[in-house]
Every structure is written in C-alpha cells, then in structure tokens.
Amino acid sequence: MQLNPTFTLATIADLIGATYSGNPEFIISGLNEIHMVQSGDLTFVDHPKYYSKALGSKATTIIINKEVECPEGKALIFHDDPFAAYVSLVKKFRPFEPATAAVSASAEIGEGTVIQPNAFVGNHVKIGKNCIIHANVSIYDHTEIGDNVIIHSGSVIGADAYYFQRKPDGYRKFESCGKVVLSDNVEIGALCAIDKGVSGDTFIGKGTKFDNHVQVGHDTYIGNNCLIGSHCAIAGVTRLEDDVILWGKVAINKDIVIGKGAVLLATSAVNKSLEGGKTYFGIPAEEARKKWREIAALKQLPSVMGTLGKINE
C-alpha cells in the first residue's frame, strides 16, 4: 500500500511508540509485507530466521525486534512486537469503513455499466464502462475494475487475505490493505472468490475468463487471456502468465509460477513452478504424456508381479 502523503521515520516511530536508527526525516512511502516490498516501503521482521531476508530486501525501513546495525541507505525501527506494530499502522492508514449504502457514494461507476439489484459496491471502488455486475455480487472497498467486465451472481471480489500468524494463545490476523484489480474484458463466473492483496494487488489480466466456484488467493497475478475452469483453487502469491488454461478442479500451491501457454488438465495439483507451452496432468502435476505412460505402466504391475511369483515357485 502506498502512503499519500508520505511520512517520516520519526513520525512513524512515534505512532507505534518505538525507537529508531536513521535520519529522523527519512521518508516512508509505503507499507508492504516482505513478498511485495519495493524501495520506500516499510516492512517488519520478528524472527531471527528471516532477519537477513528482511534487512537485505528492497524495503528501506524495517521494524525489527532486535537492535542490529542499520544497513546503508535504510532505516530501522525497534519494537518488541513488530507484527502488532505493523498491523496497527495498517489499521491507521487503511481503516475499515462501514457501508452506508448498497452502492457507496464514493464509488466511481463508468458509463453504460449496469449494477443489478442486491449487488454491493464498497467504498472507493472504481468500475469502468459497459460492465455488468449481477445480483448478489459483493465488491469490497478499493477494488478496481476495467471496461466490459462481467461478474456473475454470488461472487465476492476483494475479501481479506487468508493470512494469520500462529501464537501459543491462537492466531493473529495479518490485516489486509491491498486490493483487487480486474482488467478490461474479464469475466468472473458465479460464486467465485478473489481475495485482495495483503499489501499489494491481486491482479487479473485482460480477457481472462473464470468459470464458477474459483478461489484466488492474495497477491496472485493472473495474466491476459487465461481460462480458469470451475472449482480451481489458486493459492496466494502465485503467478500465472498469459494464455494459461486450468481445467476443472486444478489446485495450485503458493509462490509458484505457471509459464505462458501452459495447460493444466482437470484434477491436477501443482507443487512446483512449471514451464510454459506444455500440457500437464496428475498429482503432483507432470507433463501429461509422461504421466499417462506412468499410469499405463502401473496398470501392468499386478500381471508382472503375478508372472514373477510363478517364476519363483
């Protein structure tokens, strides 16, 4: 999430009651979790295992729970509970705004767009021209939708990221301050759910089409002209490049890249990145021809074992 206006290091440290290392006038221009950081961003780290990753990341301000030497060109904020401190900043700069109408007065709706009865359009939503938003669709705050987009009944665009920190006394929620961006000519089927980014964007490219019952996790990028079949589940921080096709009930793990033009056949499950331009099948997904040869060979195993048993008699 970008901050407008920007804030100084001293101001942010004061907001969370923390000390700091660096120039008090050092500028902080955004809040981002570690997977999405860029120059100017503030992020946090609260476990020694990830200190090096956070300190060496593109983030230029880090909230940390140990006093360490400040890397050149960066600033540090010292706090006993970096997670809680970061979340408190998210809540301050992107607070929950209760709705006062089915279609918020702050929403921007393009010419020719139709919003059917019982749809909900939240605060600061932008919807382009000639879209159709069917009944019982929910579009959460800050969502951005291009031109000629169709969203079918019951879909939810922009729900919070499924992102929690486990503690001995339960789970703490990582509050979301990102958004969903649907590009031009996208069609979303009925009863789909596309979660907003934790701190960045969940992005759906031009011309991509969803069947019904599709789940897309936080901060996922789906390229142009992709086809996503019914009951597909795509975990967070995943990237599908242009022209990818997922047949029904494909499951994709987090932090994975599916290359341009790849095809995943129905009921496949993906646990590693896959090259583009190939067809895949199975659990875990492998090139389809290889997988089919393995299945054919496996079917012959009982007769082979029987033959071996007779030879040993």
N, C-alpha and C positions, 0 to 999 in steps of 0.2 A: 504494500500500500504506500502510495506516495503522499507526503505531507505537504499541504499547501495552506498556509505558509510553512516554510521550513523552521526548524528550531535549533537553538544552540545546545551544545553539550551541557553547559551549566544549567540551562533551563530544564532539560530532560532529567538530569540527575536530581535536581530539586523536586521535580514532580513525584519521583519514586523514593525520595529520602535516602539517596545513595551518595557515595564519594566517587571521585573520578580521577583519571590520569589523562592529561591532554590539555590543549588550549581551550579555555572556557568558551571561546567564540567559535569553536569547531562546529561546522554545520551538519545537521542530521536532516536528510531529505526524505527518508522513507523508513518503514518498518517491514521487515521480511524474515521469514523463517529460513533456515540455513540452505534449503534446496533452491531457493529463489533469489538469493541476495545479489545485489549489484552495488557499485560504488555509490556512496552517500547513505546507504542503508544502515540501520541499527538491527542487530540480531542478538541472540543470547546463547549461552552455553552453561550447563550446570553439572557436567560430569567430566572427570579427567580424561576419559576415553576420547572425548570429542574436542578437547581444548585446542589441539593443533589444527584440526579442521576448521574450527571457527576463527581462530586467530589468523590463519592463512587464507581465509576466504576473501571474496570481493567486498564483503561488508567492511565498512570503515569505522563503525562503532560497535563494540561488543559488550553486553552485560555479562559479567562473569563473577563466580563466587569464590575466587581466589585472587590475591594480589600478585600479579605477574608483571613482567616488564612489557611496556606498551610497544607494539610493533611500529616501525617508522610509518608515518602517514596515516595512522589510525588513532582512535581514542578508546579508552576503556572506562566502563562504569562498574564499580564494585558493589555487589549486593548479595546478601545471604541467600536469597531465593530468586535467581534470575528469571525462572519461569513465571512466577507470580508477578514480578516487576514488569516483564514484557506484556503479559496479559492485561495488567492494569493500564498500560499505555494504549493497547488495542481498544479497550473499553472506553477510554477517554476520547480517542480520536475517531473511532467508528462506533459510537454507542447505538444500542438498539433503539429504534424509533417506532413507537406503536402506530398502527394504521388508524386512520380516521375515516377512510372511505374504501370502497371496493377497488377503485382506481385512484391512486394518490394524485393529489393536485400538483405534486412536484414531478410527476411522470411526464415524459415528452413522447407524444404519440404522433407518428407520421401520417401524412395524407393518405387516405384510402385504406387505412388499417381498420379492421373490424375486431372488436372485443365482445365475445358472446356473453350472455348473462351468466352470472355466478363465477366468472373469472376474477382473479385477484391480481392486481398490478401494484407493486410496492413503491416505496419512496425512492426517488432519484433514478427510476428506471427509464431507459431510452429504447423506444421501439421505432423502427424505420417505416417506410412506406409500404402499403399494399400487403400487410401481414394479416393473418387470420389467427386469432387466439381463441380457441374453442372453450366451451363451458367447463368450469371447474379446474381450469389451469391455474396454478399459483406461480407467480413470478416475483421472487424476493427482491429486496432493495438492491439498488446499484447494478442490476443486470443490464447488459447492453445487447440489443437485438437489431440486426440489419434489415434490409429490404426483402420483401417477398418471402418471409418466413412463415411457416405453418406449424403450430403447436397444437396437438390433439388433446382431447379431454383427459383430465386427471393427471397430467404431467406436472412435475414440480421442478422449477428452474431456480437454482441458487440457494438450496438448503445448505446448512452448515457442513463444513468438512467433518468427516468421521476421524477425529484426531484427539487422542487423550494421552495424558501422562499417568502412568501407574505409580501409586504410592501405597504404603502399608495400610492406610486407612481408606483406600478406594482410588477412584480415578479423578484427575483434574482435567477439565476441558480446555483445549487449546482454542481460544476464541478466534473465529474467522473474521478477517477484514478484507478478503479478496472479493472477486465477483465472477460471474459467468459472462462470456462473450459468444453470441451466436452470429455468425457471418451471414451474408446475403444468400438467399435461396436454400436455406437449411429447412429440413422438415423433421419434426420430432413426433414420433408416434404416441399413442395413448399410454398413460401410466408409466412414463419414463421419469427418471430422477437424475438430474445433473447437478452435482454439488459445486458450490463456489470454491475458489482457491482459499487456502489458509491465509495467505497474504498477497498472492498474485492472482492471475486469471486462469480459470478453466476455459479452454478455447475450442470452439467447433468451427472448422473451416468452411469456405464457400461450397455450396452444392451438396453437402453431406446429408445423408438421409438415415434416420433411425426408424426401425420397426418398433413394436410395442414392448414394454417391460424391459427397457435398457437402463442399466445403472452406470454412471460415470463418476469416478471419484475426484477428489480435489486436485487442482493444479494439473490436470491432464490436458494434453494437447492432441486434438484430432484434426488432421489436415483436410485438404479440399477433396471433394468428390468421393468420400468414403461411404460405404454401405455397411450398416451395423444391424445385424439380424436380431430377432426377438430373444429376450432373456439373456442377452450378453451382459457380462459384468466386467467392467474395466476399472482396475484399482487406481489409486492416486499417483500423481507424478509420473504418469506413463505417457509415451509419445507414439501416436500412430501417424505415419507420414501420409502423403497424398495417395489416393486411389486404393487404399487398403479395404478389403472386404472381409467382414466377420459374419459367418453363417450363424444359425441359431445356437444359443447356449454356450458360446465361447467365453471362457474365463481367462483374464489376463492379470498377472501379478503386478505389484507396484514397481516403479523405477525401471521399466522395460521400454525398449524401442522396437517398434514393428516397422520394417522398411517399406519404402514406396512400392505399391502394387502387390504386396503380399496378400495371399488369400488363406484364411483360417477356416477349415471345414467344420461342420456342426459338431458340437460337444467337445471340441478340443480345449486344452488348458495349457497356458503358456507360462513357463517359469524362468525364461531367459530371453534376451533380445534375439530377434530373427531378421535375417536378410530379406531385402525386398525382392519382388519379381518371382517368388516361388510360392507353391501351394503346400500347406502344412496340415497335419492331422494327428490326433491322438493326445494321450495324457502320459507324459508331457509331450507337447507338440513337436513333431519332427517332419521332415519332408515327406509328403504323402506317399510317394512311391516306395520309399524306404520302409515306412510304417506298414504299408499293405503287404510288402514282402515278409516282414517280421510276423505279421498276423497269419499269413498263409503258412509259414514255416511252423508256427506254434500249433496250428491245427493238425499238423502231421506228427506232432510229438507223441501222442498216445500210440499210434501204429508203430513208430520207430522203437518206442520203449517195449512194446509187445514183441517185436522181432528180436530185439536184444535179449529179452527174457527167454525166448525159445532157444536162442543160440547157446545160452549159458546153462540150459537144462542138461 
